[in-house]
């Protein structure tokens, strides 16, 4: 067994929160630059230029890329040879979130659904645990803003609707969302499982790099097909028109009940704030 102390977890999580909210990932920057080179709309080019400038300012000043620093969402892989020392793993991740959001001066957005009373420290975080072989602890963090999350949807299609039904639902969802999720967006799609599981794998899809290609050629082709169809909508950066409504589409497909076709569409804003650490 390998022992990992909760203090190391707290410090790692706090660092991830600050870094993700202040440093644009290199794959997202590259996608902005590519889109700006391909855009023909002056308004779209200017929006993309401003997004790159905003990223430079955040990196220099350590101020957040966006005022909405989101809810803290984590996907955690716990090796079966790992022992946590000094406390509870969930508590350590929440403590790291408090520390990161506090020390980084990140906006705390967690509140009670009814009273709307803010919890005051950015917690509780949304934490998904998975247990895997090995002696490592991998924590992937995402800052999930309200604007993009509000545009996300889960539905239960009839199996007979198949790929065409899936495609139409996804395109309609992006069209209906319009400028609200701060495009250009990244679209995470979960197909299969159950109602709740489809939403989880859709969100986890957003953790993939924009410059990767799905290992299954059929799914990779479907991702490309959706990206092309969505960008033909012409919504463009910040809804001002252009070729770049989405930077990419990421899809996860898993088995489902023979009577069901669960589908989740999780929309992510242009900042795509995420970070990971392995202890």
C-alpha positions, 0 to 999 in steps of 0.5 A: 500500500502507498500512503498519501497524506490529506495535506498533500491533497489539500495543497494540490487541489487548491493549486489546481483551482487557482491555475485552472481559473487563471491560465487558459489551457494550451489546447484551447489557446491553439483552438482560438488561434486556429479559429481566428485564422479561419474566420472571415467575419470581422466581428468573430475575429475581434471576439477571438482576439479579445479572448486571447488578450483576456487569457494573456491578462489573466496569466500575467495578473493571476486574475480569473479568466471569467468572473464566474469561477463556477462550481468545483467539479472533480473526477477522482480516480483512486488506486486500490493500493492507495491509503489516505492518511490524516482524514477523509478524501472527500473532506480533503478535496473540499478543504482544498477547494476552500483554500484555492477559492479563498487564496485565489480570490475566486468567486464563490458561487455555491448556494442553497437552491431555495434561500439562495444563501451563499455557502461562502467558500465555494463548497461543497464540491461536486465529486465523482469517485472511481476506483482503479488498479494501482497506487496513484491518486488522480484528481481532475478539476473543472470550474463549471460556470452557470451560463454554460451549465444552464444550457445543458440538457438530458433526454430519453430518446426512443431507440428507434430515433437512433443517430439521426435523433441524437444529432437533431437533438444536439444541434437544436440544443446548441441553436436554442442556447444561442449566445447564452453559454458564451460561445465558442463552446465545447460540447460534451455528449453522453450516450447510454447508461441511464438518465443520470449516468449519461449526464455524468459521462457527458461532463467527463467528455469535456475533460478531453483535450481539444486536439485529441481524436476519439480512438473509435473511428466511428465515434470520431466521425460522428464528433466531426459530423456534429462539429461541422453541422453546429458551426453551420448554424452561424451563431459564432463567437459570443453570438455575433456570427461567424464560423466558430460556434463550437471549438469541438464536440466530445462524445462518450458512448456506453451500453444502455437498456434495450428499451432506452436511448439516454442522451445528455448534452453538457455545454462548456464555455470557451474558457474550458477551465480544467486541470489535473494532478496525479499524486 
